[in-house]
Amino acid sequence: MNSSSEILSSLNLSKVIVVGSGFYGLTIANLVATQLKLPVTILEVRPMIGGNAYAYFDSETGIEVHKYGTHLFHTSNKRVWDYVNKFSEFTSYQHKVFTRHNGQLFTLPINLSTINSIYSQNLDPQSAKNLIDSEIKASKLSVGSESFESKALETIGTKLYESFIRGYTQKQWQTDPKQLPSFVFSRLPVRFNLNQNYFDDTYQGLPSSGYESLFKNMIKSPLIKVFCDTDYFEFAGHIANLNTLLVFTGPIDRYFGNKFGSLTWRTLDFEIETLEIEDFQGTSVINEADLDVPFTRTHEFKHLHPEWSYTPNKTIVMREFSRFASNDDDAYYPVNTSDDRLKLSSYRELAKLEKSTFFGGRLGSYQYLDMHMAIASAMNFFENELLKRLT
């Protein structure tokens, strides 16, 4: 356990204090320490670093378990790719996902194979496009593109939407898809070829030695002090009196004491078990599309690193459940309703009044940021703001 005196001493010596140790916070700390040679303190409320990308090695099986669900690194930003490769080599893993509907597996994202399977046909790409277009026209949808559902129906038609998208989305968000913004659907690629890769990014892979090694390498500098199991709010009053900069990557509404009401967040629950079999599902992730299945995804982590050796006849399976977060839960995803956007605007006005505190990362910005986006955002913030304030 960290003593309060140790933490206070480190805070007093630091030029930058970072709250949270996800990719955004770790990138800020690394750049300040290595490029500016200034001391940094990281306060992390969880017992380990890495945010939701944290993973550990199971001692019984040798499998790397992604504690908060499967995390795949992918980016088309060469600058971000070069940056993370300073801390770890990466495998050439290409993520492929399947979705289960009515007990049958289909490829995801929706592609030519998915379309042929669900329509029981053998269509070429143009014929598949014509089929979907004709279905959209025949349905005479009186919709615009304001909501998730309208955008989906205008793009893939009723059958594909009802089979693969509606139920999963309703479970994931516990919100009628008619109430979700259209950009949520825009994140999902739709293809009329046989490309089964989940991501289209130029650079993809997983840390060759696991995520924990990558995170530790990011904070190797002796100028970085990390205190886990440490709640920022216990030291907020002390920090406010210091001549230092604070980078807060926790939920922005909680920083301000939910003054304008809580923003709407999603959280995840997980059920994990070790099975006495070699292979449970044959792939790393299967989405559960149907509403009568209570969980959204099934993970089997050994498929992420087929190049590693594992204990024979054992595997680890995790089932993922999605629900609304309370103030006591870890926040994962911003829901971003119209009401949330009004509250967020008020919180951002308060943030502008903070002279030495900055907000970033998925929780601090209330934006859905993938890992590579969080790193790019942190790099831009360091160059455009912190360099000016610290040099």
C-alpha positions as CSV (number, residue, x, y, z in Angstrom):
1,M,0.0,0.0,0.0
2,N,1.1,3.5,-0.7
3,S,1.5,5.8,2.3
4,S,-0.1,9.3,2.1
5,S,3.3,10.8,2.9
6,E,4.8,9.1,-0.2
7,I,2.0,10.3,-2.4
8,L,2.1,13.9,-1.1
9,S,5.9,14.0,-1.5
10,S,5.6,12.9,-5.1
11,L,2.8,15.3,-5.8
12,N,4.8,18.2,-4.3
13,L,7.8,17.5,-6.7
14,S,5.8,17.0,-9.8
15,K,5.3,19.4,-12.7
16,V,2.4,17.4,-14.1
17,I,-0.1,15.2,-12.3
18,V,-2.1,12.7,-14.3
19,V,-5.3,11.1,-13.1
20,G,-5.8,7.8,-14.7
21,S,-3.4,5.4,-16.4
22,G,-5.2,4.4,-19.6
23,F,-3.4,5.1,-22.9
24,Y,-4.2,8.8,-22.8
25,G,-2.7,9.3,-19.3
26,L,0.3,7.0,-19.9
27,T,1.1,8.8,-23.2
28,I,1.0,12.2,-21.4
29,A,3.2,11.0,-18.6
30,N,5.7,9.4,-21.0
31,L,6.0,12.5,-23.2
32,V,6.5,14.9,-20.3
33,A,9.1,12.7,-18.7
34,T,11.1,11.7,-21.8
35,Q,10.9,14.8,-23.9
36,L,10.8,17.6,-21.2
37,K,12.7,15.7,-18.5
38,L,10.1,16.8,-15.9
39,P,8.7,14.8,-13.0
40,V,5.2,13.3,-13.3
41,T,2.9,11.6,-10.8
42,I,0.1,9.3,-12.0
43,L,-2.8,8.6,-9.6
44,E,-4.8,5.5,-10.5
45,V,-7.8,4.4,-8.6
46,R,-7.6,0.8,-9.8
47,P,-5.0,-1.6,-8.5
48,M,-3.2,-1.8,-11.9
49,I,-2.3,0.5,-14.8
50,G,-3.6,0.3,-18.4
51,G,-7.2,1.4,-18.0
52,N,-9.7,-0.8,-19.8
53,A,-6.9,-2.3,-22.0
54,Y,-5.3,-4.0,-18.9
55,A,-4.5,-7.7,-19.4
56,Y,-2.9,-10.3,-17.2
57,F,-1.4,-13.8,-17.6
58,D,-3.4,-16.6,-16.0
59,S,-1.0,-18.7,-14.0
60,E,-2.9,-21.9,-14.6
61,T,-3.2,-21.8,-18.4
62,G,-0.6,-19.2,-19.6
63,I,-3.4,-17.4,-21.4
64,E,-3.4,-13.6,-21.5
65,V,-6.8,-12.5,-20.2
66,H,-8.1,-9.1,-21.2
67,K,-9.8,-8.2,-18.0
68,Y,-12.2,-5.7,-19.5
69,G,-13.0,-7.4,-22.8
70,T,-10.9,-8.0,-25.9
71,H,-8.7,-5.0,-27.0
72,L,-7.2,-5.0,-30.4
73,F,-4.7,-2.4,-31.5
74,H,-5.4,-0.9,-35.0
75,T,-4.6,2.4,-36.6
76,S,-3.9,4.0,-39.9
77,N,-1.9,6.7,-38.2
78,K,1.7,5.9,-38.8
79,R,2.8,8.3,-36.2
80,V,0.8,6.5,-33.5
81,W,2.0,3.1,-34.8
82,D,5.6,4.2,-34.6
83,Y,5.1,5.6,-31.1
84,V,3.6,2.3,-29.6
85,N,6.3,0.3,-31.3
86,K,8.8,2.1,-29.1
87,F,7.4,0.1,-26.2
88,S,6.7,-3.3,-27.7
89,E,6.9,-5.3,-30.8
90,F,3.6,-6.2,-32.3
91,T,2.2,-9.4,-33.9
92,S,0.5,-9.4,-37.3
93,Y,-2.8,-10.5,-35.8
94,Q,-5.8,-9.6,-38.0
95,H,-9.1,-9.6,-36.0
96,K,-12.0,-11.6,-37.3
97,V,-15.4,-11.7,-35.6
98,F,-18.5,-13.8,-36.0
99,T,-22.0,-13.1,-34.9
100,R,-24.5,-15.8,-33.8
101,H,-28.1,-15.5,-34.9
102,N,-30.7,-18.2,-34.4
103,G,-27.9,-20.6,-33.5
104,Q,-26.0,-20.0,-36.7
105,L,-22.7,-18.2,-37.1
106,F,-22.2,-15.5,-39.7
107,T,-19.2,-13.3,-40.6
108,L,-19.1,-9.8,-39.2
109,P,-18.8,-7.0,-40.3
110,I,-21.6,-7.7,-42.8
111,N,-20.0,-8.7,-46.1
112,L,-20.8,-10.8,-49.2
113,S,-20.6,-14.0,-47.2
114,T,-23.0,-12.7,-44.6
115,I,-25.5,-11.6,-47.2
116,N,-25.3,-14.9,-49.1
117,S,-25.8,-16.9,-45.9
118,I,-28.8,-15.0,-44.6
119,Y,-30.5,-14.9,-48.0
120,S,-29.5,-18.5,-48.9
121,Q,-28.1,-17.4,-52.2
122,N,-24.8,-17.3,-54.1
123,L,-24.6,-13.7,-55.3
124,D,-21.7,-11.8,-56.8
125,P,-21.0,-8.3,-55.3
126,Q,-23.1,-6.3,-57.8
127,S,-26.1,-8.7,-57.4
128,A,-25.8,-8.4,-53.6
129,K,-25.9,-4.6,-53.9
130,N,-28.9,-4.8,-56.2
131,L,-30.7,-7.1,-53.8
132,I,-30.2,-4.8,-50.8
133,D,-31.1,-1.7,-52.8
134,S,-34.3,-3.3,-54.1
135,E,-35.3,-4.3,-50.5
136,I,-34.7,-0.8,-49.3
137,K,-36.7,0.7,-52.1
138,A,-39.5,-1.9,-51.7
139,S,-39.9,-1.1,-48.0
140,K,-40.6,2.6,-48.8
141,L,-38.9,3.7,-45.6
142,S,-40.1,7.1,-44.5
143,V,-37.0,7.8,-42.5
144,G,-34.2,10.3,-42.5
145,S,-30.7,9.7,-41.3
146,E,-31.1,11.2,-37.8
147,S,-31.2,8.0,-35.8
148,F,-29.1,4.7,-35.6
149,E,-32.1,2.7,-36.8
150,S,-33.0,5.0,-39.8
151,K,-29.3,5.0,-40.9
152,A,-29.1,1.3,-40.6
153,L,-32.3,0.6,-42.6
154,E,-31.3,3.1,-45.3
155,T,-27.9,1.3,-45.6
156,I,-28.6,-2.5,-45.2
157,G,-32.3,-2.9,-45.4
158,T,-34.7,-4.6,-42.9
159,K,-33.6,-8.3,-43.0
160,L,-29.9,-7.7,-42.3
161,Y,-30.8,-5.1,-39.7
162,E,-33.3,-7.3,-37.9
163,S,-31.0,-10.3,-38.0
164,F,-27.7,-8.9,-36.9
165,I,-27.9,-5.3,-35.7
166,R,-31.1,-4.4,-33.8
167,G,-31.0,-7.0,-31.0
168,Y,-27.3,-6.6,-30.4
169,T,-27.5,-2.8,-30.4
170,Q,-30.5,-2.9,-28.0
171,K,-28.6,-5.1,-25.6
172,Q,-25.4,-3.1,-25.9
173,W,-27.0,0.2,-25.2
174,Q,-30.3,-0.7,-23.5
175,T,-31.8,2.0,-25.6
176,D,-34.2,1.9,-28.5
177,P,-32.0,2.2,-31.6
178,K,-34.4,4.9,-32.8
179,Q,-33.0,7.0,-29.9
180,L,-29.4,6.4,-30.7
181,P,-27.5,8.9,-33.0
182,S,-26.7,7.8,-36.5
183,F,-22.9,8.0,-36.2
184,V,-23.0,4.9,-33.9
185,F,-24.1,2.9,-36.9
186,S,-21.6,4.7,-39.2
187,R,-18.8,3.0,-37.1
188,L,-19.8,-0.4,-38.6
189,P,-18.4,-1.2,-42.0
190,V,-20.6,-2.9,-44.6
191,R,-18.9,-4.7,-47.5
192,F,-19.9,-6.3,-50.7
193,N,-16.8,-8.4,-51.0
194,L,-15.4,-11.3,-49.0
195,N,-13.1,-9.3,-46.8
196,Q,-13.6,-10.7,-43.3
197,N,-11.2,-8.5,-41.4
198,Y,-12.9,-6.6,-38.7
199,F,-10.8,-3.5,-39.2
200,D,-9.7,-1.7,-42.3
201,D,-6.7,0.0,-40.7
202,T,-3.2,-0.1,-42.2
203,Y,-1.5,-1.2,-39.0
204,Q,-2.9,-4.0,-36.8
205,G,-1.6,-6.3,-34.2
206,L,-1.2,-7.2,-30.5
207,P,1.8,-6.5,-28.2
208,S,4.1,-9.5,-28.7
209,S,4.7,-9.9,-25.0
210,G,1.3,-8.7,-23.8
211,Y,-0.2,-5.4,-22.9
212,E,1.2,-5.3,-19.3
213,S,4.8,-5.2,-20.7
214,L,3.9,-2.4,-23.1
215,F,2.4,-0.3,-20.3
216,K,5.3,-0.8,-18.0
217,N,7.7,0.3,-20.7
218,M,5.7,3.5,-21.2
219,I,6.4,4.5,-17.6
220,K,10.0,3.2,-17.3
221,S,11.4,6.7,-16.8
222,P,12.5,7.3,-13.2
223,L,10.8,10.7,-13.5
224,I,7.4,8.9,-13.5
225,K,5.9,7.8,-10.2
226,V,2.7,5.7,-10.2
227,F,0.4,5.2,-7.3
228,C,-2.4,2.6,-7.8
229,D,-5.3,2.1,-5.5
230,T,-5.3,5.8,-5.1
231,D,-8.3,8.1,-5.3
232,Y,-7.6,11.5,-6.8
233,F,-10.4,13.1,-4.8
234,E,-8.7,12.3,-1.5
235,F,-5.8,14.5,-2.6
236,A,-7.7,17.1,-4.7
237,G,-7.6,19.8,-2.0
238,H,-3.8,19.4,-1.7
239,I,-3.3,19.4,-5.5
240,A,-5.3,22.6,-5.9
241,N,-2.7,24.4,-3.8
242,L,0.2,23.3,-5.9
243,N,1.9,25.1,-8.8
244,T,1.4,22.2,-11.1
245,L,-0.7,21.1,-14.1
246,L,-3.4,18.4,-13.7
247,V,-4.5,16.1,-16.6
248,F,-7.7,14.5,-15.6
249,T,-8.8,11.4,-17.6
250,G,-11.7,10.3,-15.3
251,P,-15.4,11.1,-16.0
252,I,-15.7,14.9,-16.4
253,D,-19.1,15.0,-14.7
254,R,-17.7,13.3,-11.6
255,Y,-14.8,15.8,-11.5
256,F,-17.4,18.6,-11.1
257,G,-19.4,16.7,-8.5
258,N,-22.2,16.0,-11.0
259,K,-23.2,19.6,-10.7
260,F,-25.4,19.6,-13.8
261,G,-26.5,16.0,-13.3
262,S,-24.7,12.7,-14.2
263,L,-23.9,12.1,-17.8
264,T,-25.2,8.8,-19.1
265,W,-22.5,6.0,-19.3
266,R,-22.5,2.4,-20.1
267,T,-20.6,-0.2,-18.1
268,L,-19.8,-3.8,-18.6
269,D,-20.0,-6.9,-16.4
270,F,-18.1,-10.1,-17.1
271,E,-18.4,-13.8,-16.3
272,I,-15.2,-15.7,-16.7
273,E,-14.5,-19.5,-16.5
274,T,-11.7,-21.9,-17.2
275,L,-12.9,-24.9,-19.2
276,E,-11.2,-28.4,-19.4
277,I,-11.3,-28.4,-23.2
278,E,-8.8,-27.4,-25.9
279,D,-11.0,-25.0,-27.8
280,F,-14.5,-23.7,-26.9
281,Q,-15.6,-21.6,-29.9
282,G,-12.7,-21.6,-32.5
283,T,-12.2,-17.9,-32.6
284,S,-11.5,-15.0,-30.3
285,V,-14.9,-13.1,-30.3
286,I,-18.4,-14.1,-31.1
287,N,-21.2,-11.4,-31.0
288,E,-24.6,-12.6,-29.7
289,A,-27.1,-10.9,-32.0
290,D,-30.3,-12.2,-30.5
291,L,-32.2,-10.5,-27.6
292,D,-33.0,-13.8,-25.9
293,V,-29.3,-14.3,-25.2
294,P,-28.5,-12.0,-22.2
295,F,-24.8,-11.3,-23.0
296,T,-23.5,-9.4,-25.9
297,R,-20.2,-11.1,-26.7
298,T,-18.2,-14.3,-25.9
299,H,-14.4,-14.0,-25.7
300,E,-11.9,-16.8,-25.9
301,F,-8.5,-15.2,-25.4
302,K,-6.1,-18.0,-26.5
303,H,-7.1,-17.3,-30.1
304,L,-5.5,-13.8,-29.9
305,H,-2.0,-15.3,-29.6
306,P,-1.9,-18.6,-31.5
307,E,1.9,-18.3,-31.6
308,W,2.1,-18.9,-27.8
309,S,2.1,-22.2,-26.0
310,Y,-0.6,-22.9,-23.5
311,T,-1.5,-25.6,-21.0
312,P,-3.1,-28.4,-23.0
313,N,-6.8,-29.1,-22.8
314,K,-7.6,-25.8,-21.0
315,T,-9.1,-22.6,-22.2
316,I,-10.6,-19.4,-20.7
317,V,-14.0,-18.0,-21.8
318,M,-15.5,-14.7,-20.8
319,R,-19.1,-13.5,-21.4
320,E,-19.8,-9.8,-21.6
321,F,-22.9,-8.1,-20.3
322,S,-23.7,-4.4,-20.9
323,R,-25.8,-2.1,-18.7
324,F,-26.2,1.5,-17.6
325,A,-23.6,2.7,-15.2
326,S,-24.3,4.0,-11.7
327,N,-22.0,6.5,-10.0
328,D,-20.4,3.5,-8.3
329,D,-19.5,1.7,-11.5
330,D,-16.6,2.0,-13.9
331,A,-17.8,4.1,-16.9
332,Y,-16.9,2.5,-20.2
333,Y,-18.9,4.1,-23.0
334,P,-20.6,7.6,-23.3
335,V,-24.2,7.2,-24.4
336,N,-24.3,10.8,-25.7
337,T,-28.1,11.5,-25.8
338,S,-29.3,15.0,-26.6
339,D,-29.8,15.5,-22.9
340,D,-26.2,14.4,-22.3
341,R,-24.9,16.9,-24.9
342,L,-26.6,19.7,-23.1
343,K,-25.0,18.7,-19.8
344,L,-21.7,18.2,-21.5
345,S,-21.8,21.7,-22.9
346,S,-22.3,23.0,-19.3
347,Y,-19.4,20.9,-18.0
348,R,-17.1,22.1,-20.8
349,E,-17.9,25.7,-19.9
350,L,-16.8,24.9,-16.3
351,A,-13.6,23.2,-17.7
352,K,-12.7,26.4,-19.5
353,L,-12.5,28.2,-16.1
354,E,-9.9,25.7,-14.8
355,K,-6.6,27.4,-15.4
356,S,-4.4,24.4,-14.6
357,T,-6.6,21.4,-15.2
358,F,-7.2,19.7,-18.5
359,F,-9.5,16.9,-19.5
360,G,-8.8,14.1,-21.9
361,G,-9.3,10.5,-22.8
362,R,-12.6,8.8,-23.4
363,L,-14.0,9.7,-20.0
364,G,-12.6,13.2,-19.7
365,S,-13.8,14.2,-23.1
366,Y,-17.0,12.1,-23.1
367,Q,-16.1,10.8,-26.5
368,Y,-15.9,7.2,-27.9
369,L,-12.1,7.0,-28.4
370,D,-10.4,3.8,-29.5
371,M,-6.9,3.2,-28.1
372,H,-5.1,4.7,-31.1
373,M,-7.4,7.7,-31.0
374,A,-6.6,8.3,-27.3
375,I,-2.9,8.2,-28.0
376,A,-3.2,10.6,-31.0
377,S,-5.3,12.9,-28.9
378,A,-2.7,12.9,-26.1
379,M,0.1,13.5,-28.4
380,N,-1.7,16.5,-29.9
381,F,-2.5,17.9,-26.5
382,F,1.1,17.5,-25.4
383,E,2.4,19.4,-28.4
384,N,-0.3,22.1,-28.6
385,E,-0.8,22.9,-25.0
386,L,1.6,21.3,-22.5
387,L,4.7,22.3,-24.4
388,K,3.6,26.0,-24.2
389,R,2.9,25.8,-20.5
390,L,6.0,23.8,-19.5
391,T,8.8,25.4,-21.6
